[in-house]
Amino acid sequence: MEELKKEQIILPSDGEAASIKTITGWVSRKGHFFGDDERSARYDGSTHLKCPTCGKIINKHEYCYECHTKAEIEKYQKMKRKKWNGIDGIYSYAKDKWFWSYEELDDYIMDNNTTVDDLLLILGQPVYAREIDPFDYYEEDFPDENKNLPEDLLSAFDDLNVYIRNSKVILSWKPSKFAAKVR
């Protein structure tokens, strides 16, 4: 008969339970230990950074406004352009504002002493109501063993989804990938 191996018992007071070691590593100004990751420790302990584009000193949780703005204008200038129909919304990237008519746009330009080009206008894209999957909708309500819905409820969801699909209800607008040609 094979002898059972005796389990070793080690108490907290036993010398084998722990030993003191000396370790070396990078510690940030905040006292966080990063091991051999100097870059992360220096970032954690810093308050400001140099803008990678212009070298200006900026808060590390922000961005260089001038360089960011310049990059966004360059990105806008590379966008394909499409004619605005004067009805759908257009979005001013520069002013974070939506316009819904030529009259509203013209009034804003006059009142704010600006130009169409300064507004960085982008065509709006409608966000339509989406069909509803009843099983996803009630996912949290199902018991683990039963994921069935009553037929009358499924039928009501089918009717609702037909309405949603055919009516094209606009819930909101978002900027598209096209710059707006206004006139």
C-alpha positions as CSV (number, residue, x, y, z in Angstrom):
1,M,0.0,0.0,0.0
2,E,1.3,3.4,-1.0
3,E,2.0,5.8,1.8
4,L,0.0,9.1,1.7
5,K,2.2,12.2,1.4
6,K,1.9,14.3,4.5
7,E,0.8,17.9,3.9
8,Q,3.3,20.4,5.2
9,I,1.9,22.9,7.7
10,I,3.4,26.4,7.7
11,L,2.2,29.0,10.2
12,P,2.5,32.8,9.8
13,S,5.2,32.8,12.5
14,D,7.3,30.2,10.7
15,G,10.5,31.4,9.0
16,E,9.4,29.8,5.7
17,A,6.1,31.8,5.5
18,A,7.8,34.9,4.2
19,S,11.2,36.5,3.7
20,I,12.3,40.1,3.2
21,K,13.6,41.1,-0.3
22,T,15.0,44.3,-1.7
23,I,13.5,45.3,-5.1
24,T,14.4,48.2,-7.3
25,G,12.0,50.0,-9.6
26,W,10.6,53.3,-10.8
27,V,8.3,55.1,-8.4
28,S,6.3,58.1,-9.5
29,R,6.0,61.3,-7.6
30,K,2.6,60.0,-6.4
31,G,4.2,56.9,-4.8
32,H,3.0,54.4,-7.4
33,F,5.4,51.6,-8.2
34,F,6.1,50.8,-11.9
35,G,8.9,48.3,-11.8
36,D,11.3,48.9,-14.7
37,D,8.7,51.0,-16.6
38,E,10.3,54.4,-16.4
39,R,8.1,56.0,-19.0
40,S,4.9,55.2,-17.2
41,A,6.3,56.3,-13.8
42,R,7.4,59.6,-15.3
43,Y,4.0,60.2,-17.0
44,D,2.1,59.3,-13.7
45,G,4.2,61.8,-11.8
46,S,4.0,64.6,-14.3
47,T,1.4,67.4,-14.5
48,H,2.2,68.7,-17.9
49,L,3.5,67.6,-21.3
50,K,5.0,69.1,-24.4
51,C,2.7,69.2,-27.4
52,P,4.2,66.7,-29.8
53,T,3.6,69.0,-32.7
54,C,4.7,72.5,-31.5
55,G,6.4,71.8,-28.2
56,K,4.2,74.1,-26.2
57,I,3.7,73.1,-22.5
58,I,0.2,71.8,-22.0
59,N,-1.8,70.1,-19.1
60,K,-1.3,66.4,-19.6
61,H,-5.1,65.8,-19.5
62,E,-5.8,68.3,-22.3
63,Y,-4.5,68.9,-25.8
64,C,-2.8,71.8,-27.5
65,Y,-5.8,73.8,-28.7
66,E,-3.9,75.5,-31.6
67,C,-2.5,72.3,-33.0
68,H,-5.7,70.4,-32.5
69,T,-7.7,73.1,-34.3
70,K,-5.1,73.2,-37.2
71,A,-5.3,69.4,-37.5
72,E,-9.1,69.5,-37.5
73,I,-9.2,72.2,-40.2
74,E,-6.8,70.1,-42.4
75,K,-9.0,67.1,-41.9
76,Y,-12.1,69.1,-42.8
77,Q,-10.4,70.5,-45.9
78,K,-9.7,66.9,-47.1
79,M,-13.3,65.9,-46.8
80,K,-15.4,65.2,-49.9
81,R,-18.0,67.9,-50.5
82,K,-21.7,67.6,-51.2
83,K,-24.3,70.2,-51.9
84,W,-26.6,71.0,-48.9
85,N,-30.3,70.7,-49.7
86,G,-31.2,73.6,-47.3
87,I,-33.6,71.3,-45.4
88,D,-31.6,68.7,-43.6
89,G,-29.4,69.8,-40.7
90,I,-25.8,70.9,-41.2
91,Y,-23.4,70.9,-38.4
92,S,-20.7,73.6,-37.7
93,Y,-17.7,71.7,-36.5
94,A,-16.1,75.0,-35.5
95,K,-19.0,76.2,-33.4
96,D,-20.6,72.9,-32.3
97,K,-23.9,74.1,-33.6
98,W,-26.6,72.8,-36.0
99,F,-28.4,74.8,-38.6
100,W,-31.7,73.8,-40.2
101,S,-32.3,76.5,-42.9
102,Y,-30.5,79.0,-45.1
103,E,-32.2,81.8,-43.1
104,E,-30.9,80.4,-39.8
105,L,-27.4,80.1,-41.2
106,D,-27.4,83.6,-42.7
107,D,-28.7,85.1,-39.5
108,Y,-25.9,83.4,-37.5
109,I,-23.3,84.6,-40.0
110,M,-24.6,88.2,-39.8
111,D,-25.0,88.2,-36.0
112,N,-21.6,86.7,-35.3
113,N,-19.5,88.5,-37.9
114,T,-18.2,85.3,-39.4
115,T,-18.2,83.5,-42.8
116,V,-19.5,80.2,-44.1
117,D,-15.8,79.0,-44.4
118,D,-15.1,79.8,-40.7
119,L,-18.0,77.5,-39.6
120,L,-16.5,74.3,-41.1
121,L,-20.0,73.0,-42.1
122,I,-20.6,69.3,-42.4
123,L,-23.8,67.7,-43.8
124,G,-26.0,66.1,-41.3
125,Q,-26.9,62.4,-41.4
126,P,-30.2,61.2,-39.9
127,V,-30.2,58.7,-37.1
128,Y,-33.2,56.5,-37.7
129,A,-35.2,54.4,-35.2
130,R,-33.9,50.8,-35.2
131,E,-35.9,47.7,-35.2
132,I,-36.2,46.0,-31.8
133,D,-35.2,42.4,-31.1
134,P,-37.5,41.3,-28.4
135,F,-35.1,38.7,-27.1
136,D,-32.4,41.3,-26.6
137,Y,-34.9,43.7,-25.2
138,Y,-36.0,41.3,-22.5
139,E,-32.6,39.5,-22.0
140,E,-32.2,40.5,-18.4
141,D,-35.8,39.5,-17.5
142,F,-35.6,35.9,-18.7
143,P,-35.0,33.1,-16.2
144,D,-32.0,31.0,-17.2
145,E,-34.1,28.0,-18.2
146,N,-36.8,29.8,-20.3
147,K,-36.1,32.2,-23.1
148,N,-39.5,32.1,-24.7
149,L,-41.9,35.0,-25.3
150,P,-45.7,34.7,-25.7
151,E,-46.8,34.6,-29.4
152,D,-49.0,37.7,-29.0
153,L,-46.1,39.7,-27.7
154,L,-43.8,38.5,-30.5
155,S,-46.6,39.5,-33.0
156,A,-46.8,43.0,-31.5
157,F,-43.0,43.3,-31.9
158,D,-43.3,42.2,-35.5
159,D,-45.9,44.9,-36.2
160,L,-43.8,47.5,-34.4
161,N,-40.7,46.5,-36.4
162,V,-42.7,46.7,-39.7
163,Y,-43.7,50.2,-38.7
164,I,-40.2,51.2,-37.8
165,R,-38.8,49.8,-41.0
166,N,-41.3,51.5,-43.3
167,S,-41.7,54.9,-41.5
168,K,-38.0,55.9,-41.3
169,V,-38.5,57.8,-38.1
170,I,-35.6,60.2,-37.5
171,L,-34.6,60.3,-33.8
172,S,-31.6,62.6,-34.1
173,W,-28.8,63.8,-36.4
174,K,-25.1,63.3,-36.5
175,P,-22.4,64.8,-38.7
176,S,-21.7,62.8,-41.8
177,K,-18.4,62.3,-43.6
178,F,-19.1,65.0,-46.1
179,A,-18.3,68.7,-45.9
180,A,-21.3,70.9,-47.0
181,K,-21.3,73.0,-50.1
182,V,-23.8,75.7,-49.1
183,R,-24.3,77.7,-52.2
